[in-house]
Amino acid sequence: MLQAQVYTPDQVAQILQLNKNTVYGLIKNGEIIAKKIGKVFRIPAISLSFALTGLDQDLFRAEKQDLKLQSKIRQELTQVRQAL
């Protein structure tokens, strides 16, 4: 059985010495990776590690860049398919 360490937003607020609302804001902005299960968020321990080392921002920026490029990639694929 999977035994991943997860935290609640309240626990993360205590760990990072932040207000609970700040933690929710970080989740909303994608700065802390969290999974909503039912009505509650669960935050994997690795997400905190990423947040503290800056890796989360690197991943967040890469994902934003990927989303920006999706339409261009679709256009290019359409052109290639039409040329075939």
PyMOL commands that place a pseudoatom at each C-alpha (Angstrom):
pseudoatom trace, name=CA, resn=MET, resi=1, chain=A, elem=C, hetatm=0, pos=[0.000, 0.000, 0.000]
pseudoatom trace, name=CA, resn=LEU, resi=2, chain=A, elem=C, hetatm=0, pos=[1.181, 3.513, -0.828]
pseudoatom trace, name=CA, resn=GLN, resi=3, chain=A, elem=C, hetatm=0, pos=[2.516, 5.349, 2.227]
pseudoatom trace, name=CA, resn=ALA, resi=4, chain=A, elem=C, hetatm=0, pos=[3.210, 8.839, 0.862]
pseudoatom trace, name=CA, resn=GLN, resi=5, chain=A, elem=C, hetatm=0, pos=[3.640, 11.618, 3.404]
pseudoatom trace, name=CA, resn=VAL, resi=6, chain=A, elem=C, hetatm=0, pos=[0.976, 14.274, 2.879]
pseudoatom trace, name=CA, resn=TYR, resi=7, chain=A, elem=C, hetatm=0, pos=[0.054, 17.426, 4.754]
pseudoatom trace, name=CA, resn=THR, resi=8, chain=A, elem=C, hetatm=0, pos=[-3.025, 19.580, 5.176]
pseudoatom trace, name=CA, resn=PRO, resi=9, chain=A, elem=C, hetatm=0, pos=[-2.858, 23.312, 4.418]
pseudoatom trace, name=CA, resn=ASP, resi=10, chain=A, elem=C, hetatm=0, pos=[-2.944, 23.948, 8.191]
pseudoatom trace, name=CA, resn=GLN, resi=11, chain=A, elem=C, hetatm=0, pos=[0.101, 21.725, 8.714]
pseudoatom trace, name=CA, resn=VAL, resi=12, chain=A, elem=C, hetatm=0, pos=[1.952, 23.384, 5.840]
pseudoatom trace, name=CA, resn=ALA, resi=13, chain=A, elem=C, hetatm=0, pos=[1.148, 26.797, 7.310]
pseudoatom trace, name=CA, resn=GLN, resi=14, chain=A, elem=C, hetatm=0, pos=[2.738, 25.706, 10.595]
pseudoatom trace, name=CA, resn=ILE, resi=15, chain=A, elem=C, hetatm=0, pos=[5.779, 24.181, 8.888]
pseudoatom trace, name=CA, resn=LEU, resi=16, chain=A, elem=C, hetatm=0, pos=[6.418, 27.258, 6.737]
pseudoatom trace, name=CA, resn=GLN, resi=17, chain=A, elem=C, hetatm=0, pos=[5.330, 29.692, 9.478]
pseudoatom trace, name=CA, resn=LEU, resi=18, chain=A, elem=C, hetatm=0, pos=[2.691, 31.224, 7.218]
pseudoatom trace, name=CA, resn=ASN, resi=19, chain=A, elem=C, hetatm=0, pos=[-0.958, 32.105, 7.502]
pseudoatom trace, name=CA, resn=LYS, resi=20, chain=A, elem=C, hetatm=0, pos=[-3.331, 29.372, 6.283]
pseudoatom trace, name=CA, resn=ASN, resi=21, chain=A, elem=C, hetatm=0, pos=[-4.801, 31.778, 3.709]
pseudoatom trace, name=CA, resn=THR, resi=22, chain=A, elem=C, hetatm=0, pos=[-1.310, 32.386, 2.340]
pseudoatom trace, name=CA, resn=VAL, resi=23, chain=A, elem=C, hetatm=0, pos=[-0.907, 28.637, 1.838]
pseudoatom trace, name=CA, resn=TYR, resi=24, chain=A, elem=C, hetatm=0, pos=[-4.212, 28.506, -0.052]
pseudoatom trace, name=CA, resn=GLY, resi=25, chain=A, elem=C, hetatm=0, pos=[-2.986, 31.406, -2.194]
pseudoatom trace, name=CA, resn=LEU, resi=26, chain=A, elem=C, hetatm=0, pos=[0.242, 29.560, -2.955]
pseudoatom trace, name=CA, resn=ILE, resi=27, chain=A, elem=C, hetatm=0, pos=[-1.790, 26.517, -3.972]
pseudoatom trace, name=CA, resn=LYS, resi=28, chain=A, elem=C, hetatm=0, pos=[-4.048, 28.626, -6.194]
pseudoatom trace, name=CA, resn=ASN, resi=29, chain=A, elem=C, hetatm=0, pos=[-1.027, 30.233, -7.882]
pseudoatom trace, name=CA, resn=GLY, resi=30, chain=A, elem=C, hetatm=0, pos=[0.615, 26.861, -8.434]
pseudoatom trace, name=CA, resn=GLU, resi=31, chain=A, elem=C, hetatm=0, pos=[3.526, 27.648, -6.156]
pseudoatom trace, name=CA, resn=ILE, resi=32, chain=A, elem=C, hetatm=0, pos=[2.666, 24.675, -3.963]
pseudoatom trace, name=CA, resn=ILE, resi=33, chain=A, elem=C, hetatm=0, pos=[1.448, 21.542, -5.690]
pseudoatom trace, name=CA, resn=ALA, resi=34, chain=A, elem=C, hetatm=0, pos=[-1.636, 20.122, -4.005]
pseudoatom trace, name=CA, resn=LYS, resi=35, chain=A, elem=C, hetatm=0, pos=[-4.353, 17.598, -4.792]
pseudoatom trace, name=CA, resn=LYS, resi=36, chain=A, elem=C, hetatm=0, pos=[-7.945, 18.321, -3.896]
pseudoatom trace, name=CA, resn=ILE, resi=37, chain=A, elem=C, hetatm=0, pos=[-9.605, 15.179, -2.571]
pseudoatom trace, name=CA, resn=GLY, resi=38, chain=A, elem=C, hetatm=0, pos=[-13.270, 15.817, -2.034]
pseudoatom trace, name=CA, resn=LYS, resi=39, chain=A, elem=C, hetatm=0, pos=[-13.408, 19.213, -0.366]
pseudoatom trace, name=CA, resn=VAL, resi=40, chain=A, elem=C, hetatm=0, pos=[-9.938, 19.204, 1.163]
pseudoatom trace, name=CA, resn=PHE, resi=41, chain=A, elem=C, hetatm=0, pos=[-6.443, 19.751, -0.178]
pseudoatom trace, name=CA, resn=ARG, resi=42, chain=A, elem=C, hetatm=0, pos=[-3.616, 17.330, 0.469]
pseudoatom trace, name=CA, resn=ILE, resi=43, chain=A, elem=C, hetatm=0, pos=[-0.066, 18.477, -0.115]
pseudoatom trace, name=CA, resn=PRO, resi=44, chain=A, elem=C, hetatm=0, pos=[2.640, 15.880, -0.767]
pseudoatom trace, name=CA, resn=ALA, resi=45, chain=A, elem=C, hetatm=0, pos=[5.866, 16.297, 1.180]
pseudoatom trace, name=CA, resn=ILE, resi=46, chain=A, elem=C, hetatm=0, pos=[7.794, 16.455, -2.095]
pseudoatom trace, name=CA, resn=SER, resi=47, chain=A, elem=C, hetatm=0, pos=[5.800, 19.572, -3.001]
pseudoatom trace, name=CA, resn=LEU, resi=48, chain=A, elem=C, hetatm=0, pos=[7.177, 21.325, 0.071]
pseudoatom trace, name=CA, resn=SER, resi=49, chain=A, elem=C, hetatm=0, pos=[10.658, 20.222, -0.862]
pseudoatom trace, name=CA, resn=PHE, resi=50, chain=A, elem=C, hetatm=0, pos=[10.166, 21.659, -4.355]
pseudoatom trace, name=CA, resn=ALA, resi=51, chain=A, elem=C, hetatm=0, pos=[8.770, 24.904, -2.918]
pseudoatom trace, name=CA, resn=LEU, resi=52, chain=A, elem=C, hetatm=0, pos=[11.721, 25.332, -0.573]
pseudoatom trace, name=CA, resn=THR, resi=53, chain=A, elem=C, hetatm=0, pos=[14.348, 24.591, -3.249]
pseudoatom trace, name=CA, resn=GLY, resi=54, chain=A, elem=C, hetatm=0, pos=[12.717, 26.567, -6.046]
pseudoatom trace, name=CA, resn=LEU, resi=55, chain=A, elem=C, hetatm=0, pos=[12.092, 23.526, -8.233]
pseudoatom trace, name=CA, resn=ASP, resi=56, chain=A, elem=C, hetatm=0, pos=[8.354, 24.190, -8.127]
pseudoatom trace, name=CA, resn=GLN, resi=57, chain=A, elem=C, hetatm=0, pos=[8.840, 27.524, -9.856]
pseudoatom trace, name=CA, resn=ASP, resi=58, chain=A, elem=C, hetatm=0, pos=[10.958, 25.904, -12.556]
pseudoatom trace, name=CA, resn=LEU, resi=59, chain=A, elem=C, hetatm=0, pos=[8.233, 23.335, -13.179]
pseudoatom trace, name=CA, resn=PHE, resi=60, chain=A, elem=C, hetatm=0, pos=[5.518, 25.999, -13.066]
pseudoatom trace, name=CA, resn=ARG, resi=61, chain=A, elem=C, hetatm=0, pos=[7.333, 28.174, -15.621]
pseudoatom trace, name=CA, resn=ALA, resi=62, chain=A, elem=C, hetatm=0, pos=[7.972, 25.186, -17.886]
pseudoatom trace, name=CA, resn=GLU, resi=63, chain=A, elem=C, hetatm=0, pos=[4.304, 24.224, -17.767]
pseudoatom trace, name=CA, resn=LYS, resi=64, chain=A, elem=C, hetatm=0, pos=[3.221, 27.788, -18.587]
pseudoatom trace, name=CA, resn=GLN, resi=65, chain=A, elem=C, hetatm=0, pos=[5.630, 27.823, -21.534]
pseudoatom trace, name=CA, resn=ASP, resi=66, chain=A, elem=C, hetatm=0, pos=[4.274, 24.478, -22.751]
pseudoatom trace, name=CA, resn=LEU, resi=67, chain=A, elem=C, hetatm=0, pos=[0.723, 25.820, -22.615]
pseudoatom trace, name=CA, resn=LYS, resi=68, chain=A, elem=C, hetatm=0, pos=[1.733, 28.888, -24.618]
pseudoatom trace, name=CA, resn=LEU, resi=69, chain=A, elem=C, hetatm=0, pos=[3.327, 26.717, -27.296]
pseudoatom trace, name=CA, resn=GLN, resi=70, chain=A, elem=C, hetatm=0, pos=[0.451, 24.248, -27.670]
pseudoatom trace, name=CA, resn=SER, resi=71, chain=A, elem=C, hetatm=0, pos=[-1.462, 26.310, -30.225]
pseudoatom trace, name=CA, resn=LYS, resi=72, chain=A, elem=C, hetatm=0, pos=[1.681, 26.897, -32.307]
pseudoatom trace, name=CA, resn=ILE, resi=73, chain=A, elem=C, hetatm=0, pos=[2.463, 23.183, -32.233]
pseudoatom trace, name=CA, resn=ARG, resi=74, chain=A, elem=C, hetatm=0, pos=[-1.095, 22.385, -33.366]
pseudoatom trace, name=CA, resn=GLN, resi=75, chain=A, elem=C, hetatm=0, pos=[-0.775, 24.861, -36.233]
pseudoatom trace, name=CA, resn=GLU, resi=76, chain=A, elem=C, hetatm=0, pos=[2.529, 23.358, -37.323]
pseudoatom trace, name=CA, resn=LEU, resi=77, chain=A, elem=C, hetatm=0, pos=[1.119, 19.827, -37.172]
pseudoatom trace, name=CA, resn=THR, resi=78, chain=A, elem=C, hetatm=0, pos=[-1.878, 20.875, -39.248]
pseudoatom trace, name=CA, resn=GLN, resi=79, chain=A, elem=C, hetatm=0, pos=[0.411, 22.374, -41.883]
pseudoatom trace, name=CA, resn=VAL, resi=80, chain=A, elem=C, hetatm=0, pos=[2.571, 19.243, -41.976]
pseudoatom trace, name=CA, resn=ARG, resi=81, chain=A, elem=C, hetatm=0, pos=[-0.469, 16.988, -42.302]
pseudoatom trace, name=CA, resn=GLN, resi=82, chain=A, elem=C, hetatm=0, pos=[-1.852, 19.108, -45.126]
pseudoatom trace, name=CA, resn=ALA, resi=83, chain=A, elem=C, hetatm=0, pos=[1.480, 18.923, -46.931]
pseudoatom trace, name=CA, resn=LEU, resi=84, chain=A, elem=C, hetatm=0, pos=[1.426, 15.117, -46.802]
for i in range(1, 84): cmd.bond("trace and resi %d" % i, "trace and resi %d" % (i + 1))
show_as sticks, trace
zoom trace
